[in-house]
Amino acid sequence: MKKPFVLTTATAADAPSLTQFVNAAYRGDTARQGWTTEADLLDGQRIDEAGLRDMLALPHAAILLCQSETGELLGSFHAQAKGELLYLSMLAVNPAGQTQGVGKFLLSAAEDYGRQHGCTTSKMTVISVRAELIAYYERRGYHLTGTTEPFPTDPRYGIPKQPLVLLVLEKSL
């Protein structure tokens, strides 16, 4: 039986708790409980509160939240419509609750957000050595474009433990 999820949108008031949630999902020992951890690739945080607030303030952007019926935060995903392009980033799912459909729910909601804003293509970047995550997105219709982007050198996004590059994935909406 499919678990019921509630979709909401983050506000600036959510920034402190959402920053903590995202960092726990991506880095450190908590993140190692799930299959999508970056803890072995990067040290430090994934995002700081100021960076999260900046993301919330971007034009035509939202951080979508997946909550349980009781209001527990299960996951989040940043979506920004830029003309016909939907840019997705920072999918975070509670590591203890991964494999429950939260990521699929948020990906679908984010793509719907893009369609509602006139987007025809969805784009994201994934760290090149994250083969399992790339395969996850490929199963959902995304394809590698052959384009790469440098990994950000700003330490507020983490400190790489090895050289990293981002691969660009796209999907027609």
N, C-alpha and C positions, 0 to 999 in steps of 0.2 A: 504494500500500500504506500502510495506517495505521501510524503510528509507535507503538511500544509505550511507554506511560507507566506510571510507578509512583506511586501515591498514598500519601502519608504525612501525618502531622500534626506541626506544629511544636511544639517545647518551648521553655522559657525559655532553654535552652542555644543555641538557634538565633537568638535575638534579635539579636546583633551582625551576623551575616552576612545575616540576613533584612532587617534595617533597611537595610543597604547595597544589597541587591538591589532592594527596593521603591523606594528613592530613585532608583536608576539607571534603573528602568523608567518612572518618572513624570516626572522632571525632568532638566534639563541636556542636554548634547550627546549623551550616550548614548541618552537617551529619544527624541531626534529621529530615530534610526534606525528606529523603529517608527511605526505609524500611530495609536497611541493616546496620544501624548505630551501632557502638560500644560505642557511647557516654555515655550510662548509665552503661556500664560495666568497662570502663577504663578512667582514666584521662591522660592528657599529649598527646604527639604526637604518631602517628603510626610509623613514620620513620623520621630519620633526613637525611640531605643531604649526609653526609659521608656514612651512611648505604645504601642509595640508590646507591651511586657510587660503593660501595662494591658489591652490587647485580649485577650491570651492568658489573663488572669486572670478575664475576665468569665464569669459563670455560663452554662453550656450553650453555650460558644463554642469554636471551633477555627480555627486557620489551617491550611488544607489546602495541601499542597505537591505539586506535580507535578514529578517527577524523571525523568530518562532512566534507562535500565536500568543505566547506569554510575554513577548517583548525582548527576549534574549537575542543579542546580536550574533548572527551566525556567519555573516560575510558582508563584504563591501566591494564595490567596483567603480572606478572613475570612468566617466564617459564625457567626451566633448565633441560637439558637432562643429565642424569647420567647413561650411559650405556643403559640398556633396560628400565630404569625408568625415566619418566618425572615427575618432581616435580613442582607443580603450587602453587603460593602464591600471596598474595596482589592484588586480584581483586578489583579495585576501579572504581566506576562509579559515575559520577556527580549526586548527590542526586536529583537535580531538573529534571534530564533526565532519572531516573530509570523507568523501565517498557517499554522502547522503543526498547529493543532487543540488547542493547550494550553488556550486560553481556554474552548473548548467542553467539553473534558475536565473542567476545574475547575468550570465552571458546573453540569454534570451531577452531579459529585461533591458539590457544595455543596447542590444541590436534594435529592439522596439523603440527605445529612446531615439536612436539615430534615424530610424524611418520616420518617426513623428517630426523630426527636425529637417527632413528632406535629404538625408544622407543616402547615397547609393552604394558606398563602399565603406567597409569597416577595416581599420588598420590597427595593428599593435606591434610592439617589439618584445622579443623574448631573448634572454641571455642564451648565447649559442650552445653552451654546454648543457642546457636543460632539455635534453632529448625527450624525456617523459612528458614534459609540459608542452613542447612543440607537437608531439604526437597527440596529446589531448586536444589541442586546438585544431589539428588537421582532421581529427575524427568529427569535428563540429563544422567542417567546411572551409577552414582557413588553409591557405597555401603559402609557402615560402616564396617571396618575390625575387630572391637572389640579391636583394639589397641589404647592406649592413649599415649600422650606425655605431659610432664609438660609444662605449659605456661612459656615463657621466663621471667626471673626475671630482665633482663636488663631494666632499666627505659627508655632507648631510644626507646623502643617499646610500652611504656605506663605503667601506674601504675594501677593495678587491684583494683577495688572497692569491690571485693569479690573474694574468691578462684576460680581460673579458671583452666581448663584442656583442652587440645586439643584432639579432636577425629580424627583418621586417616580414610580418605575415599580413595577408589581406583576405577579405571575403566580400563577394558582392551581396548586397542586402536586397 
